[in-house]
Amino acid sequence: MEELYSGHGWQVVLQEKELPDGRIKKAARAKRADSVILLAFPTDDTILILREYRPYYGEYLWMLPSGNMDKENDMMVAALRELREETGFQADEVTHYCDANVSESLILTHHVFIAKKLSPNPLPQYDDEMIEVHTIKLEEALEKILTSPKVHMPSAFALMKYLHEHATIQP
């Protein structure tokens, strides 16, 4: 593995991997800190969703509470911190739900958690963030995320997977 660039929380490496038939694939891959995504449930049928201004898009996006694991190595600790920073709530019940990767070219895993039994316990938000917290029904949350000007893919994936696995069958 050859390092091509390192800085600002990113590393770009040139890697070689063997294919099953013995040929070698060579590719540049970008690496950054993993992230945590939270499906935070104030009640069984509502979820916390954020409306956050993203300055590089120049738009407000709807998304689940999420953030980088750049301050700690333990994904559970990162999930609990992000929940408190972005929503002002702590969770007495947090479980790891699933992991997702966007691309083989990006060395980054999104760790998705389910948070329940929420109670107020805020951490200060960063000065350079504009976040509104909303409590809405799951289907409405998915609609807002999917119709954002730019779709936050980890939020869309996590919520669609949860709704798919927890769909109720109607007669």
C-alpha positions as CSV (number, residue, x, y, z in Angstrom):
1,M,0.0,0.0,0.0
2,E,1.4,3.3,-1.1
3,E,0.2,6.6,0.5
4,L,-0.6,9.2,-2.1
5,Y,-2.0,11.9,0.2
6,S,-2.7,12.5,3.9
7,G,-4.3,15.6,5.5
8,H,-7.4,17.2,6.8
9,G,-8.7,13.9,8.1
10,W,-8.3,12.1,4.8
11,Q,-5.8,9.6,3.5
12,V,-5.5,8.4,-0.1
13,V,-3.7,5.2,-0.8
14,L,-2.8,3.1,-3.8
15,Q,-3.6,-0.5,-3.1
16,E,-3.2,-3.8,-4.9
17,K,-5.4,-6.8,-4.3
18,E,-5.4,-10.2,-6.0
19,L,-8.5,-11.4,-7.9
20,P,-9.7,-15.0,-7.6
21,D,-8.0,-15.9,-10.9
22,G,-4.6,-14.5,-9.8
23,R,-4.7,-11.2,-11.7
24,I,-4.0,-8.0,-9.6
25,K,-6.3,-5.1,-9.3
26,K,-4.7,-1.7,-8.5
27,A,-6.9,1.2,-7.2
28,A,-6.7,4.5,-5.4
29,R,-8.8,4.4,-2.3
30,A,-9.7,7.3,0.1
31,K,-9.9,6.7,3.8
32,R,-11.5,8.8,6.5
33,A,-13.0,8.3,10.0
34,D,-16.0,5.9,10.2
35,S,-19.3,7.5,11.0
36,V,-22.3,6.7,13.3
37,I,-26.0,7.1,12.3
38,L,-28.8,6.9,14.8
39,L,-32.4,5.8,14.5
40,A,-33.5,7.5,17.7
41,F,-37.0,6.7,18.8
42,P,-38.8,8.9,21.4
43,T,-41.8,6.6,21.0
44,D,-42.4,3.3,19.1
45,D,-43.8,5.1,16.1
46,T,-41.9,8.4,16.0
47,I,-38.2,9.1,15.3
48,L,-35.9,12.1,15.7
49,I,-34.9,13.7,12.4
50,L,-32.7,16.7,11.8
51,R,-33.1,19.6,9.4
52,E,-29.5,20.8,9.0
53,Y,-28.1,23.5,6.9
54,R,-25.2,22.2,4.8
55,P,-23.1,25.3,3.7
56,Y,-21.2,23.6,0.9
57,Y,-24.6,22.6,-0.7
58,G,-26.2,25.9,0.2
59,E,-29.3,23.9,1.3
60,Y,-31.1,22.5,4.3
61,L,-31.1,18.7,4.3
62,W,-33.3,16.3,6.2
63,M,-31.2,13.5,7.9
64,L,-30.9,11.2,10.9
65,P,-28.5,12.2,13.7
66,S,-25.0,11.3,12.5
67,G,-21.4,12.2,12.7
68,N,-17.8,11.1,12.4
69,M,-16.0,8.9,14.8
70,D,-13.1,11.3,14.8
71,K,-12.9,11.8,18.6
72,E,-13.0,8.2,19.8
73,N,-12.3,4.7,18.7
74,D,-15.4,3.1,20.3
75,M,-18.4,3.4,18.0
76,M,-20.9,3.1,20.9
77,V,-19.2,6.1,22.6
78,A,-19.3,8.0,19.4
79,A,-23.0,7.2,18.9
80,L,-23.9,8.4,22.4
81,R,-21.9,11.6,21.9
82,E,-23.5,12.4,18.5
83,L,-27.0,11.8,19.9
84,R,-26.4,14.3,22.7
85,E,-24.6,16.8,20.5
86,E,-27.1,16.8,17.7
87,T,-30.5,16.2,19.4
88,G,-30.0,17.1,23.1
89,F,-31.1,13.6,24.2
90,Q,-29.4,10.7,25.7
91,A,-30.5,7.1,25.3
92,D,-30.8,4.5,28.1
93,E,-31.0,1.7,25.4
94,V,-28.7,1.7,22.5
95,T,-28.0,-1.2,20.2
96,H,-25.9,-1.7,17.1
97,Y,-28.2,-2.3,14.2
98,C,-26.1,-2.7,11.0
99,D,-23.1,-1.4,9.1
100,A,-23.1,0.0,5.6
101,N,-20.4,1.0,3.1
102,V,-20.9,3.4,0.2
103,S,-18.2,2.3,-2.2
104,E,-15.2,0.0,-2.4
105,S,-13.2,3.2,-3.3
106,L,-14.0,4.8,0.0
107,I,-12.6,3.2,3.1
108,L,-15.4,4.2,5.5
109,T,-18.1,2.3,7.4
110,H,-21.3,3.8,8.6
111,H,-22.3,2.2,11.9
112,V,-26.1,2.4,12.4
113,F,-27.5,2.3,15.9
114,I,-31.0,2.1,17.4
115,A,-31.6,4.4,20.4
116,K,-34.6,4.2,22.7
117,K,-35.7,5.4,26.1
118,L,-34.6,8.9,25.4
119,S,-34.3,11.7,27.9
120,P,-33.0,15.3,27.7
121,N,-29.2,15.6,28.3
122,P,-27.7,18.0,25.7
123,L,-24.1,18.6,24.8
124,P,-23.3,21.9,23.1
125,Q,-23.6,22.0,19.4
126,Y,-20.7,23.2,17.3
127,D,-20.7,27.0,16.5
128,D,-20.6,26.2,12.8
129,E,-23.7,24.0,12.7
130,M,-27.4,24.9,12.2
131,I,-29.5,22.0,13.3
132,E,-33.2,21.7,14.0
133,V,-34.5,18.6,15.7
134,H,-38.0,17.3,14.8
135,T,-40.0,14.3,16.1
136,I,-42.1,12.8,13.3
137,K,-43.6,9.5,12.1
138,L,-41.1,7.1,10.4
139,E,-42.8,7.2,7.0
140,E,-42.8,11.0,7.0
141,A,-39.1,11.0,8.0
142,L,-38.3,8.8,5.1
143,E,-40.3,11.1,2.7
144,K,-38.4,14.2,4.0
145,I,-35.0,12.5,3.6
146,L,-35.7,11.2,0.1
147,T,-37.0,14.5,-1.1
148,S,-34.2,16.7,0.3
149,P,-32.3,18.7,-2.3
150,K,-29.3,16.5,-1.7
151,V,-30.1,13.0,-0.2
152,H,-28.1,12.0,2.8
153,M,-27.5,8.4,1.7
154,P,-26.6,6.9,5.0
155,S,-29.8,8.3,6.5
156,A,-31.9,7.0,3.6
157,F,-30.4,3.6,3.8
158,A,-30.7,3.2,7.5
159,L,-34.4,4.3,7.6
160,M,-35.4,2.3,4.5
161,K,-33.7,-0.9,5.9
162,Y,-35.5,-0.4,9.3
163,L,-38.9,0.2,7.7
164,H,-38.4,-2.8,5.3
165,E,-37.6,-5.1,8.2
166,H,-40.3,-3.8,10.5
167,A,-43.1,-3.4,7.9
168,T,-46.5,-4.5,9.2
169,I,-48.6,-6.6,7.0
170,Q,-52.0,-5.1,6.4
171,P,-55.0,-7.4,5.6
